[in-house]
Amino acid sequence: MFRWTQTITAKVLGIGLLALLMLIPLTQADGLVRERQSMRDTASARVADGWGGEQTIGGLVLAVPTRSETHDADGKLVASHDGTEIVLADDQSTVADLSVEKRRFGMYEVPVYTGDVTLRGRILPEDIRRFAADSGSTWFPGKAELRLLIADTRGLQHITSVTVDGKPVRLASSTARMGPYTVLSTPVAVDPARDTPLDYVMTLRIAGTESFSALPLARNNSVRVRSPWPDPSFTGALLPGTRSVTAKGFDASWQVLDLNRAYGQHWRADDKDVEGRLESSAFGVKLYQPGGVYQQNDRAGKYGLLFIALTFVAFFLFEVLKGLRLHPVQYLLVGAAMTSFYVLLLALSEQIGFGPAYAVAAGAVVSIVGGYAVAALRARRAGFTLGGVLALVYAILYGLIGAEQYALLIGAVVLVAVVGLLMYLTRRIDWYAQGTPFNPTPDTP
């Protein structure tokens, strides 16, 4: 038994087991990344508490009180129900100009914005008459109101102006809600006999954190969002029809029809099914931070086991090809040094950024492992070579992290190249001859 444990086969199996054992600290490091990401999300929420959260603007909709009555066979009133009917605009345009800055909470930076938003729209009188006739209820257009839907009123900094049919009006807080959105309202009397559209224009200033969205609450919706932020991520139900993204910012436009959403031009305010669909119809932009610290750390950790295994293979090849020898404990120490790289990288990247942190962490680990290899192998050239191999490994890893779209391609090419190199270097080794116990004599320093 002792004789078999000294064979190269046992050595290979032991090294493989040690490589798998490294999954434990790598998993712990991955959990640490997620924990720090959660703390960053908490910081974003704290900033939003005092500034305004992810904003969604829904435009103005017409809300008309109604009453439905039930009579018996004799015409006697049995029951009545008061409700509210919602009528959407025929056409609405939204223009938002966002100014972005970064706010800090502790050591975390969160992008926030202030935006000047202009809404213009019109509600057709024939829509009001048609929906009133179809509802089967009595409408009270003289008690109607226009409602503005907004996600977070904490970020409502100023309502510059609101005009309806060319006349200024004031928006007030309302106890009504539509789905997840807060409602601001203003009374408006709608004459059923009118034959001209109900036009409205509103300008307001809002503040928000990380995201701005709009709701397509009209038959024809035009939305334009502009900002000097150079890295937008367009999100939601629809992507912009036209967009321009440069280093100086972005300019994106959407054209959305009522056919592109899952609800119609008219519904009852207490229809929970429609209210549940409002949020899913939103679209807009998220102020993306490319290559964020935690995203990059997470991407680096995904290659951890592979690169530790490659380093172990490099050490093993020196054992076989150069007649050197390492104890499993020494492999374990090398693996521990390499797993500590990910913790050091995370800690430094939060303070000095990912690029400099990666250079410092990789340099530290290469120096430690390379110096240890010189002492453990008692061969200066072998130690320096292994240090160089490890430096190359970290350079490849950095390239994989930066190449978001081509990471899989680069990784596949590198993996095939490494396997090919290993086959070339070991092509003349008689592995059966290596099955006997060996006691190689180390090279002289």
Steps between C-alpha positions, in 0.01 A plus 500: 500500500776741591676411176191591291457836675845597378408448133432779257141377459435558867667838467267602216195388693617685809559821305154471346349456845685804628375705205142400583566584863568857388130526416432559869692831533391602148136453599559705813657776292201494261266533796703798622456670161125450519493632855685816399268537201205482737658772712539713188131447417415604855704817450307568177172459688615740772593760239160452334326552835629855516514581130234303313493142379476350153251731330215416266276768345161402364363817349147629552189281484134601531312353797118535486273406796221256412200335658351168401153401625317170523115491488254221560220395266278782629763762431586546865862583582668199660865604515736765371873512462722807469818461305747679275566450131846568356537646150843530338622773270504460124847647467773583750863607476755488781839671491745452789839667536696332779802651678702231676736510796634248751411495867703314762372294788797380698748375243233428236417726204147506360396684181206737555333749270274800480283532193283758331202314356245644259172319426262597220184315407138507396189302588240467225135584587376212284699259718322631809154466340573156357636355823211655697249329270681165517535491879130464584544740794403860560798731451553829686743688271450818696682341794786350299867551573832466324746268675876493481666165576845514662705232671661702782369839607803552724688586183245754377698822542287752316191518279584787268166525326187304416251629245176341382336652193747785532401583858735450798393243762656355815577138581425373851572179686237230466414199711437301182763264366535328165692176534829577677491869406416807702239736355495880480178648369322816390121538447380554146142534377442319172196607299359192324390723212845647433649425163857616556783297659598549861861623472748508785862603549704439813860575596656369817836433659569163655788329676572128490759231553652284226189453283239704309199344325176603328160334468323486159172649621373622160397360166817648346798557729816690421777496761843658480767479771832686488792505742878553510540152656716299254391149600120456481332163533160506329253292697134413527232381261637672187837613370540845343427528129788743452794567727836670496761407759836675515764582758310825561167336580194346339182604322228235465146509360206260517183488291244277671145411393211375709539173306840449666360466852278253687213738589261723309403865489237468770445300820342518843730638771438196719605253227796331673592306189571820305679662792726198520597547136592867530841442653597238241433747216757754624814567297797730542867516590723390784818690582730202455847496653707288258732242646383575854733389777279215619412384152871482413585319823223251435628441148854447628379245755333289231843410360657441841501120505621474141795729557596334827492166320721639221751623759504158667559341159793736440657399833438133424667525159810644664501201731480256211712675237770646725526217752381723783258414777233679704303379797114520492519750786701728274232475232245586768695812598524611137123450463437699818712786364303501175160496670606791721542696177120529466447632851784750461365605159153564641627698799732719291259554210245661733762758594715568192302358208517166327794557262756619759371246752546218251858606427588519872330170593642309204848644559487398866391143426750456216782621728392271785453189287806564285721559804358193670566292187867609498540387860285186481645369175851613589533613140508870424427463131203272562359741760531800271344304214204401715461861613494607136242233417281622786536862383387388153202321656391819676551704183270259313244519781499880482440481126207264557346735756523800269369323191133469594373395158801289400588344836370156400688503170827614658464250785432212260802588285725529805377168641562316172844661471591395856387141441698491176809635678471239774472223242807634320713526815406151620505327162819302576425403860451130565225518759523124567863545590388771739276250677786391727603698804731782412746710694626766261813693575434873499695728268772704653403860560 
